[in-house]
Amino acid sequence: MTAPIPRDIPDLPAIPGKSALKPSPVPATAVIPPVRRPAAAAFRLLVALAAAAGVTLDLLLGDPSRTLAHFATQSNILLALVMALSARRAWTAGRPLPGAVLGATLLYVVIAALVHHLLLVNEASPFSLAGEAAAAPTGWQAVAHHTLHTLTPIAAVLDWLLLTAPGRLLLRQASTWLLYPLAYLAFSLTRGELLLPGTPDRYLYPFLDVDQDGYKKVLGNALLLGLSFYALALLLVALDHARPNPLRHLWKTGFRL
């Protein structure tokens, strides 16, 4: 005969030492399956193609070295790359690009558009273009001009508002985003010093024209513009946390991606 099983089994003593098992965070994909977004991918691909087409037209119709020196051209090249990568990830249900990259790209194209429309082509601005630079472009040049300064910035803002989850831009990133405008300032001043005096478009922007205003005033203009850009970056971060989530209907849980 076997001994009867006791009703009350004493608890086993705890094993001395720390547990070898460590808690691991559960990835979001284990809770919410990845979702392909073909509409967002198509829109972002169109934006990338528009930015690339605008830059290509501008390069073919003008002096490539001068064209590539413009802030709007450089920011649209970045926009084309970022939108192409974002389109691929939306199509394949991949992880979105980091918010710091998206925020920086959005800030730069918005800066290019605002500087162009508020300072350069605005007759009431003290920095409005004069002479041949103030002439309205025609033909394919007008197409490239309006694409780089109006169409792609508006499309980038629409993608951010309608196709991107909010709350991804962080306050600490705003100051980092200004490193590129600061580097562009150094590039523009160095380029002007390397070109011979009297060279057309030696300084591409009136507020950075050392020949006309001197370094003291140019650096003062750069400081005011830099503060304005930082305020714009802070505004984008605030709006990103205050705006509603356009992607909430894609998921039925309380997770905010």
N, C-alpha and C positions, 0 to 999 in steps of 0.2 A: 504494500500500500504506500501511496505517496502522502507526504505531509500536507495538511490543508493549507491553502493560501491565506495568509493573514489579511484581515480586512484593512488594517491601517499599516501602510508601508511607510517607513520613515524616509524623510527626504535624504537624498544623497548629499554628501558634503561637497561644497564648492571646490572646483579645481583651482589650486593656487596659481597665481600668475595672471597676466593680462591676456585677454582674448586675442587670438591671432586674426580674427575677422574684423575688418574695418568697414564702417558704413560707407556706402558709395551712393552718390546722388543719382537719381533716376533721370535719364535724359528725357527731354520733352518729347522726342519721337516715340518713346515707349508709352506715353500717355496719349499723345495726339499724333496720328499718322501724318507723314508729309503729304502736302497737297500741291498738286501741279496747278499752275496759274497761267494757262495759255493766253488769256486776254492781256494780262500784265506783261507777259513775255513779248507779245506782238507789239504792244505800245512802246515798250522800251527799245525794242529793235528798231522801230521807226524813228525814235528820237536819236538813237545812235547813228542811223543812216543819214538823218537830216544834218546832224552835227558834222559828220564826216564829209558829206556832200558840200556843205557850206565852206568848210576849211579847204577842201580840194579846189572848189571854184575860185576862192580867194587866192590860192597859191598859183593857179594857172593864169589868172588875169592880172596879177601884180608881181612885184618883186618878192620872191620867196623869203629872202632874208628879212625884209621889212615886215612881211605878213606874219611870219613866225614870231616876230618880236612883240606883237600886240598881245595884251592881256586877254582880250576876248578870244583870240585864236587859240592861245594856250589852254584857256579854261574849257573851250569847246572840244579840244582834243582829249582832255581828261574826261569830259562828259561822255564823249563817244565810247571811250574804253570802259568806263564804269557802267554805262547803260547796256553795253553789249554783254558784259559779265553778269549784270543783274538779270538780263533777259534769259540768258542760259540757265541761271539758277532757278528762275521762276518756271521755266519750261520743264526742268528736270526735278522739280521739288527739292532743290538743294537749299542749304542754309543761306539766308540773305547776307549780303556784304556787310561788314561792320558799319555801325552807325557813324563812326568818326569819318569814314571814307565818304559815305553818302552826304553827311552834313557839310563836309569841306567842299565837295563838288557843287552842291547846291549853292553854298555861299559864294563861290567864285563866279559862277555864271550869273547869279543875281547881281553881284557887284559890277560885273562887266556891263550888264544891261542898264543898271541905275546910273553908272558913271556916264555911259554913252547918252542916255536920254535926258538926264538932269543937268549934266555939266557940259558935254561936248556939242550937242546939237541944239541945246536950249539957248536962244538968243539972249535971254535975260541973265544967263550965267556969266560970271567974270572969266570963265575958262572955256567959253565957246570957241569952236574952231573958226579960223579965218582963212581967207584966200582960197586956194584950190581945194584945200582939205574940207572947207565948208560946203562945197558944191555937192548937190544931191546925186548919188550914183544912179546910173541908168543901166538898162539891159540886165545881163547876167551878173554884173557887179551889184546891182540893186538886190537881186535875188540872194546872193551870198551875204550882202550887208544885213538885210532884214532877217535872214536865217540865223546868223550868229548873234545878233544883238536883240532880237525880239522873239523869234519862233522857239528856238531851243531853250532860252531861259523860262518862257511860259510853260513849255512842255515839262521841264524839270520840276517846276513848282507844282504842276498838276499831278505828276507822278508821286511827289512827296505827299500831297494832300489826299489823294484818292486811292493810291495803290501801295502805300507804305504804312506799316504799323507805327503808331505813335510811341513816344516815350523812349526812343532809341538815341536821341542826341543828349549829351551830358554837358553840364555847365563847365566842367574842367577842360572840355575839348575846345571851347571857344577861343582861348588864348593860343592853343596850338595851331588852329586854323590860320592864324595871322602870320605864321612863319613863311608861307609862300608869298603873300603880298610884300612882306619885308624883303624876301629874296628877289622879288621882281623889281623892287625899288633899287636895290644894289645893282641888279643887271641893267636896268635902264640908265642909271647914271654912269656906269662903267662903259656901256655901249656909246653913250654920248661923248665920253672922253676919248674913246678910241677913234671915232669918226672925225674927219677934218672939219674945222670951223667953216660954216657956210654950206655944209652938206644938207640937201633937202631931208626933212624929217629926221634930223639928228636927234631930236627929242620928240617922241611920238605924241606926248600929251602936254598941253599948255601949262598945266600945274606942275610939270616936272622939267620945264624949260630953263636950264641953268643959264643959257646965253641971254635970255631976256630978263630973268628975275634974280639970278645969283643963287648960290647954295643956301644962304640963310633963309630966303623966302621959300625956296623949293622944299627944304627940310621942314619948315613950318607948315606948308601945305600937306606934306606927307604925314605929319603928326596929326593934323586935323582929320585927314582922310582915314588914317589908321584908327583913330578913336571912333569915327563913324562906322567903320567896318566891324569893330569890336561890338559896338552897340547893336548893329544888325545881326551879328552872330548870336548875341544874347537874346535878341528878339526871336530868332528862329528856334533856339532851344526852348524858350518859354512857350511859344506857339506849339511846338512839337509835343509838349506835355499837357497842354490845355485842349488841344483839338480832339474830336471823337475818333474812335478807331474804325476806319472804313472796312477793316477785314474781320470784324467781330462775327459777321454772319457765316464765315467759313468754318468756325469752330463752335461747338455746342457746350464747351466747358467754360469754367471760370478763368482759365489760363489766358494771360495776355501776352501774346508773342510779338 
